[in-house]
Amino acid sequence: MSNRLATIAAAQKKTRVRDLVFACFVALAAVVSVSTVTTAANAASPIAMK
């Protein structure tokens, strides 16, 4: 029984690591997105002022 439990625990650990890596990529994508939108807004501001 402990062998089966060990297998389940190992699978859960791998899933958590994968979820953490995925969350890091999502956070990185959000930062890049905000940065891009900010840059675009700053670039468009002088054009709108003319």
PyMOL Python script that loads the backbone (N, CA, C, O; Angstrom):
from pymol import cmd

cmd.read_pdbstr("""\
ATOM      1  N   MET A   1       0.826  -1.202   0.000  1.00  0.00           N
ATOM      2  CA  MET A   1       0.000   0.000   0.000  1.00  0.00           C
ATOM      3  C   MET A   1       0.864   1.259   0.000  1.00  0.00           C
ATOM      4  O   MET A   1       0.548   2.236  -0.679  1.00  0.00           O
ATOM      5  N   SER A   2       1.965   1.230   0.770  1.00  0.00           N
ATOM      6  CA  SER A   2       2.797   2.432   0.828  1.00  0.00           C
ATOM      7  C   SER A   2       3.449   2.709  -0.524  1.00  0.00           C
ATOM      8  O   SER A   2       3.747   3.859  -0.847  1.00  0.00           O
ATOM      9  N   ASN A   3       3.670   1.663  -1.312  1.00  0.00           N
ATOM     10  CA  ASN A   3       4.248   1.862  -2.635  1.00  0.00           C
ATOM     11  C   ASN A   3       3.285   2.651  -3.515  1.00  0.00           C
ATOM     12  O   ASN A   3       3.692   3.562  -4.236  1.00  0.00           O
ATOM     13  N   ARG A   4       2.013   2.294  -3.449  1.00  0.00           N
ATOM     14  CA  ARG A   4       0.992   3.016  -4.218  1.00  0.00           C
ATOM     15  C   ARG A   4       0.878   4.452  -3.724  1.00  0.00           C
ATOM     16  O   ARG A   4       0.764   5.381  -4.523  1.00  0.00           O
ATOM     17  N   LEU A   5       0.908   4.631  -2.409  1.00  0.00           N
ATOM     18  CA  LEU A   5       0.841   5.982  -1.855  1.00  0.00           C
ATOM     19  C   LEU A   5       2.063   6.807  -2.256  1.00  0.00           C
ATOM     20  O   LEU A   5       1.944   7.999  -2.539  1.00  0.00           O
ATOM     21  N   ALA A   6       3.216   6.185  -2.280  1.00  0.00           N
ATOM     22  CA  ALA A   6       4.433   6.884  -2.700  1.00  0.00           C
ATOM     23  C   ALA A   6       4.333   7.300  -4.163  1.00  0.00           C
ATOM     24  O   ALA A   6       4.770   8.389  -4.536  1.00  0.00           O
ATOM     25  N   THR A   7       3.760   6.434  -4.982  1.00  0.00           N
ATOM     26  CA  THR A   7       3.580   6.760  -6.398  1.00  0.00           C
ATOM     27  C   THR A   7       2.635   7.941  -6.561  1.00  0.00           C
ATOM     28  O   THR A   7       2.897   8.846  -7.353  1.00  0.00           O
ATOM     29  N   ILE A   8       1.539   7.933  -5.815  1.00  0.00           N
ATOM     30  CA  ILE A   8       0.572   9.036  -5.875  1.00  0.00           C
ATOM     31  C   ILE A   8       1.212  10.329  -5.388  1.00  0.00           C
ATOM     32  O   ILE A   8       1.013  11.385  -5.990  1.00  0.00           O
ATOM     33  N   ALA A   9       1.976  10.255  -4.308  1.00  0.00           N
ATOM     34  CA  ALA A   9       2.636  11.449  -3.772  1.00  0.00           C
ATOM     35  C   ALA A   9       3.634  12.018  -4.770  1.00  0.00           C
ATOM     36  O   ALA A   9       3.726  13.236  -4.927  1.00  0.00           O
ATOM     37  N   ALA A  10       4.376  11.160  -5.438  1.00  0.00           N
ATOM     38  CA  ALA A  10       5.344  11.621  -6.438  1.00  0.00           C
ATOM     39  C   ALA A  10       4.631  12.290  -7.608  1.00  0.00           C
ATOM     40  O   ALA A  10       5.089  13.314  -8.117  1.00  0.00           O
ATOM     41  N   ALA A  11       3.513  11.711  -8.032  1.00  0.00           N
ATOM     42  CA  ALA A  11       2.748  12.303  -9.133  1.00  0.00           C
ATOM     43  C   ALA A  11       2.201  13.669  -8.741  1.00  0.00           C
ATOM     44  O   ALA A  11       2.215  14.599  -9.547  1.00  0.00           O
ATOM     45  N   GLN A  12       1.720  13.795  -7.509  1.00  0.00           N
ATOM     46  CA  GLN A  12       1.210  15.077  -7.032  1.00  0.00           C
ATOM     47  C   GLN A  12       2.316  16.129  -6.994  1.00  0.00           C
ATOM     48  O   GLN A  12       2.087  17.289  -7.336  1.00  0.00           O
ATOM     49  N   LYS A  13       3.503  15.725  -6.581  1.00  0.00           N
ATOM     50  CA  LYS A  13       4.625  16.661  -6.512  1.00  0.00           C
ATOM     51  C   LYS A  13       4.985  17.167  -7.905  1.00  0.00           C
ATOM     52  O   LYS A  13       5.233  18.360  -8.085  1.00  0.00           O
ATOM     53  N   LYS A  14       5.015  16.274  -8.885  1.00  0.00           N
ATOM     54  CA  LYS A  14       5.314  16.680 -10.259  1.00  0.00           C
ATOM     55  C   LYS A  14       4.255  17.645 -10.774  1.00  0.00           C
ATOM     56  O   LYS A  14       4.572  18.612 -11.467  1.00  0.00           O
ATOM     57  N   THR A  15       2.993  17.380 -10.433  1.00  0.00           N
ATOM     58  CA  THR A  15       1.905  18.251 -10.869  1.00  0.00           C
ATOM     59  C   THR A  15       2.057  19.636 -10.260  1.00  0.00           C
ATOM     60  O   THR A  15       1.829  20.636 -10.940  1.00  0.00           O
ATOM     61  N   ARG A  16       2.439  19.712  -8.990  1.00  0.00           N
ATOM     62  CA  ARG A  16       2.620  21.006  -8.336  1.00  0.00           C
ATOM     63  C   ARG A  16       3.755  21.791  -8.975  1.00  0.00           C
ATOM     64  O   ARG A  16       3.643  23.000  -9.177  1.00  0.00           O
ATOM     65  N   VAL A  17       4.837  21.112  -9.289  1.00  0.00           N
ATOM     66  CA  VAL A  17       5.972  21.787  -9.933  1.00  0.00           C
ATOM     67  C   VAL A  17       5.551  22.315 -11.302  1.00  0.00           C
ATOM     68  O   VAL A  17       5.883  23.442 -11.667  1.00  0.00           O
ATOM     69  N   ARG A  18       4.820  21.499 -12.053  1.00  0.00           N
ATOM     70  CA  ARG A  18       4.349  21.931 -13.372  1.00  0.00           C
ATOM     71  C   ARG A  18       3.413  23.130 -13.245  1.00  0.00           C
ATOM     72  O   ARG A  18       3.504  24.074 -14.030  1.00  0.00           O
ATOM     73  N   ASP A  19       2.520  23.098 -12.267  1.00  0.00           N
ATOM     74  CA  ASP A  19       1.609  24.220 -12.047  1.00  0.00           C
ATOM     75  C   ASP A  19       2.366  25.485 -11.663  1.00  0.00           C
ATOM     76  O   ASP A  19       2.006  26.579 -12.100  1.00  0.00           O
ATOM     77  N   LEU A  20       3.405  25.346 -10.854  1.00  0.00           N
ATOM     78  CA  LEU A  20       4.202  26.501 -10.455  1.00  0.00           C
ATOM     79  C   LEU A  20       4.933  27.103 -11.650  1.00  0.00           C
ATOM     80  O   LEU A  20       4.977  28.324 -11.801  1.00  0.00           O
ATOM     81  N   VAL A  21       5.501  26.258 -12.491  1.00  0.00           N
ATOM     82  CA  VAL A  21       6.184  26.749 -13.696  1.00  0.00           C
ATOM     83  C   VAL A  21       5.186  27.457 -14.607  1.00  0.00           C
ATOM     84  O   VAL A  21       5.489  28.516 -15.157  1.00  0.00           O
ATOM     85  N   PHE A  22       4.003  26.880 -14.766  1.00  0.00           N
ATOM     86  CA  PHE A  22       2.971  27.506 -15.594  1.00  0.00           C
ATOM     87  C   PHE A  22       2.574  28.866 -15.032  1.00  0.00           C
ATOM     88  O   PHE A  22       2.420  29.826 -15.787  1.00  0.00           O
ATOM     89  N   ALA A  23       2.406  28.958 -13.716  1.00  0.00           N
ATOM     90  CA  ALA A  23       2.048  30.234 -13.088  1.00  0.00           C
ATOM     91  C   ALA A  23       3.141  31.276 -13.301  1.00  0.00           C
ATOM     92  O   ALA A  23       2.845  32.453 -13.505  1.00  0.00           O
ATOM     93  N   CYS A  24       4.392  30.854 -13.255  1.00  0.00           N
ATOM     94  CA  CYS A  24       5.499  31.791 -13.505  1.00  0.00           C
ATOM     95  C   CYS A  24       5.457  32.311 -14.936  1.00  0.00           C
ATOM     96  O   CYS A  24       5.675  33.501 -15.168  1.00  0.00           O
ATOM     97  N   PHE A  25       5.180  31.436 -15.895  1.00  0.00           N
ATOM     98  CA  PHE A  25       5.085  31.884 -17.282  1.00  0.00           C
ATOM     99  C   PHE A  25       3.904  32.835 -17.482  1.00  0.00           C
ATOM    100  O   PHE A  25       4.016  33.806 -18.229  1.00  0.00           O
ATOM    101  N   VAL A  26       2.790  32.570 -16.833  1.00  0.00           N
ATOM    102  CA  VAL A  26       1.631  33.464 -16.932  1.00  0.00           C
ATOM    103  C   VAL A  26       1.968  34.831 -16.346  1.00  0.00           C
ATOM    104  O   VAL A  26       1.612  35.857 -16.925  1.00  0.00           O
ATOM    105  N   ALA A  27       2.650  34.851 -15.204  1.00  0.00           N
ATOM    106  CA  ALA A  27       3.049  36.119 -14.588  1.00  0.00           C
ATOM    107  C   ALA A  27       4.012  36.876 -15.492  1.00  0.00           C
ATOM    108  O   ALA A  27       3.895  38.093 -15.636  1.00  0.00           O
ATOM    109  N   LEU A  28       4.953  36.180 -16.096  1.00  0.00           N
ATOM    110  CA  LEU A  28       5.896  36.822 -17.011  1.00  0.00           C
ATOM    111  C   LEU A  28       5.168  37.399 -18.220  1.00  0.00           C
ATOM    112  O   LEU A  28       5.481  38.505 -18.662  1.00  0.00           O
ATOM    113  N   ALA A  29       4.210  36.665 -18.755  1.00  0.00           N
ATOM    114  CA  ALA A  29       3.426  37.159 -19.887  1.00  0.00           C
ATOM    115  C   ALA A  29       2.633  38.399 -19.500  1.00  0.00           C
ATOM    116  O   ALA A  29       2.505  39.322 -20.304  1.00  0.00           O
ATOM    117  N   ALA A  30       2.104  38.438 -18.294  1.00  0.00           N
ATOM    118  CA  ALA A  30       1.359  39.612 -17.832  1.00  0.00           C
ATOM    119  C   ALA A  30       2.274  40.826 -17.725  1.00  0.00           C
ATOM    120  O   ALA A  30       1.883  41.930 -18.103  1.00  0.00           O
ATOM    121  N   VAL A  31       3.482  40.634 -17.216  1.00  0.00           N
ATOM    122  CA  VAL A  31       4.432  41.746 -17.093  1.00  0.00           C
ATOM    123  C   VAL A  31       4.803  42.277 -18.475  1.00  0.00           C
ATOM    124  O   VAL A  31       4.839  43.489 -18.685  1.00  0.00           O
ATOM    125  N   VAL A  32       5.075  41.384 -19.410  1.00  0.00           N
ATOM    126  CA  VAL A  32       5.423  41.804 -20.772  1.00  0.00           C
ATOM    127  C   VAL A  32       4.248  42.528 -21.416  1.00  0.00           C
ATOM    128  O   VAL A  32       4.443  43.519 -22.119  1.00  0.00           O
ATOM    129  N   SER A  33       3.042  42.046 -21.187  1.00  0.00           N
ATOM    130  CA  SER A  33       1.852  42.677 -21.753  1.00  0.00           C
ATOM    131  C   SER A  33       1.662  44.089 -21.213  1.00  0.00           C
ATOM    132  O   SER A  33       1.414  45.020 -21.979  1.00  0.00           O
ATOM    133  N   VAL A  34       1.777  44.250 -19.909  1.00  0.00           N
ATOM    134  CA  VAL A  34       1.628  45.580 -19.303  1.00  0.00           C
ATOM    135  C   VAL A  34       2.715  46.516 -19.811  1.00  0.00           C
ATOM    136  O   VAL A  34       2.450  47.685 -20.095  1.00  0.00           O
ATOM    137  N   SER A  35       3.919  46.014 -19.926  1.00  0.00           N
ATOM    138  CA  SER A  35       5.029  46.826 -20.424  1.00  0.00           C
ATOM    139  C   SER A  35       4.775  47.275 -21.859  1.00  0.00           C
ATOM    140  O   SER A  35       5.033  48.426 -22.209  1.00  0.00           O
ATOM    141  N   THR A  36       4.273  46.372 -22.682  1.00  0.00           N
ATOM    142  CA  THR A  36       3.988  46.701 -24.078  1.00  0.00           C
ATOM    143  C   THR A  36       2.882  47.738 -24.181  1.00  0.00           C
ATOM    144  O   THR A  36       2.989  48.681 -24.966  1.00  0.00           O
ATOM    145  N   VAL A  37       1.831  47.579 -23.408  1.00  0.00           N
ATOM    146  CA  VAL A  37       0.725  48.537 -23.435  1.00  0.00           C
ATOM    147  C   VAL A  37       1.195  49.900 -22.950  1.00  0.00           C
ATOM    148  O   VAL A  37       0.815  50.922 -23.521  1.00  0.00           O
ATOM    149  N   THR A  38       2.012  49.932 -21.908  1.00  0.00           N
ATOM    150  CA  THR A  38       2.536  51.198 -21.395  1.00  0.00           C
ATOM    151  C   THR A  38       3.400  51.886 -22.438  1.00  0.00           C
ATOM    152  O   THR A  38       3.288  53.095 -22.640  1.00  0.00           O
ATOM    153  N   THR A  39       4.256  51.131 -23.097  1.00  0.00           N
ATOM    154  CA  THR A  39       5.113  51.700 -24.138  1.00  0.00           C
ATOM    155  C   THR A  39       4.271  52.241 -25.287  1.00  0.00           C
ATOM    156  O   THR A  39       4.545  53.328 -25.795  1.00  0.00           O
ATOM    157  N   ALA A  40       3.265  51.503 -25.697  1.00  0.00           N
ATOM    158  CA  ALA A  40       2.400  51.954 -26.789  1.00  0.00           C
ATOM    159  C   ALA A  40       1.633  53.210 -26.398  1.00  0.00           C
ATOM    160  O   ALA A  40       1.475  54.117 -27.214  1.00  0.00           O
ATOM    161  N   ALA A  41       1.160  53.271 -25.168  1.00  0.00           N
ATOM    162  CA  ALA A  41       0.427  54.455 -24.708  1.00  0.00           C
ATOM    163  C   ALA A  41       1.344  55.670 -24.655  1.00  0.00           C
ATOM    164  O   ALA A  41       0.945  56.769 -25.039  1.00  0.00           O
ATOM    165  N   ASN A  42       2.563  55.476 -24.183  1.00  0.00           N
ATOM    166  CA  ASN A  42       3.513  56.589 -24.135  1.00  0.00           C
ATOM    167  C   ASN A  42       3.896  57.045 -25.534  1.00  0.00           C
ATOM    168  O   ASN A  42       4.079  58.241 -25.760  1.00  0.00           O
ATOM    169  N   ALA A  43       4.020  56.129 -26.463  1.00  0.00           N
ATOM    170  CA  ALA A  43       4.369  56.487 -27.834  1.00  0.00           C
ATOM    171  C   ALA A  43       3.218  57.212 -28.516  1.00  0.00           C
ATOM    172  O   ALA A  43       3.449  58.078 -29.360  1.00  0.00           O
ATOM    173  N   ALA A  44       1.990  56.875 -28.166  1.00  0.00           N
ATOM    174  CA  ALA A  44       0.826  57.489 -28.807  1.00  0.00           C
ATOM    175  C   ALA A  44       0.497  58.854 -28.216  1.00  0.00           C
ATOM    176  O   ALA A  44      -0.187  59.645 -28.866  1.00  0.00           O
ATOM    177  N   SER A  45       0.956  59.154 -27.021  1.00  0.00           N
ATOM    178  CA  SER A  45       0.615  60.417 -26.373  1.00  0.00           C
ATOM    179  C   SER A  45       1.051  61.645 -27.165  1.00  0.00           C
ATOM    180  O   SER A  45       0.231  62.543 -27.351  1.00  0.00           O
ATOM    181  N   PRO A  46       2.287  61.738 -27.642  1.00  0.00           N
ATOM    182  CA  PRO A  46       2.675  62.933 -28.408  1.00  0.00           C
ATOM    183  C   PRO A  46       1.880  63.073 -29.697  1.00  0.00           C
ATOM    184  O   PRO A  46       1.615  64.191 -30.138  1.00  0.00           O
ATOM    185  N   ILE A  47       1.498  61.965 -30.304  1.00  0.00           N
ATOM    186  CA  ILE A  47       0.715  62.023 -31.537  1.00  0.00           C
ATOM    187  C   ILE A  47      -0.667  62.589 -31.240  1.00  0.00           C
ATOM    188  O   ILE A  47      -1.192  63.376 -32.028  1.00  0.00           O
ATOM    189  N   ALA A  48      -1.262  62.205 -30.126  1.00  0.00           N
ATOM    190  CA  ALA A  48      -2.591  62.681 -29.764  1.00  0.00           C
ATOM    191  C   ALA A  48      -2.567  64.162 -29.394  1.00  0.00           C
ATOM    192  O   ALA A  48      -3.574  64.850 -29.556  1.00  0.00           O
ATOM    193  N   MET A  49      -1.440  64.660 -28.904  1.00  0.00           N
ATOM    194  CA  MET A  49      -1.352  66.056 -28.489  1.00  0.00           C
ATOM    195  C   MET A  49      -1.310  67.013 -29.679  1.00  0.00           C
ATOM    196  O   MET A  49      -1.700  68.173 -29.544  1.00  0.00           O
ATOM    197  N   LYS A  50      -0.846  66.551 -30.838  1.00  0.00           N
ATOM    198  CA  LYS A  50      -0.691  67.446 -32.001  1.00  0.00           C
ATOM    199  C   LYS A  50      -2.004  67.820 -32.617  1.00  0.00           C
ATOM    200  O   LYS A  50      -2.037  68.563 -33.597  1.00  0.00           O
TER     201      LYS A  50
END
""", "prot")
cmd.dss("prot")
cmd.show_as("cartoon", "prot")
cmd.util.cbc("prot")
cmd.orient("prot")
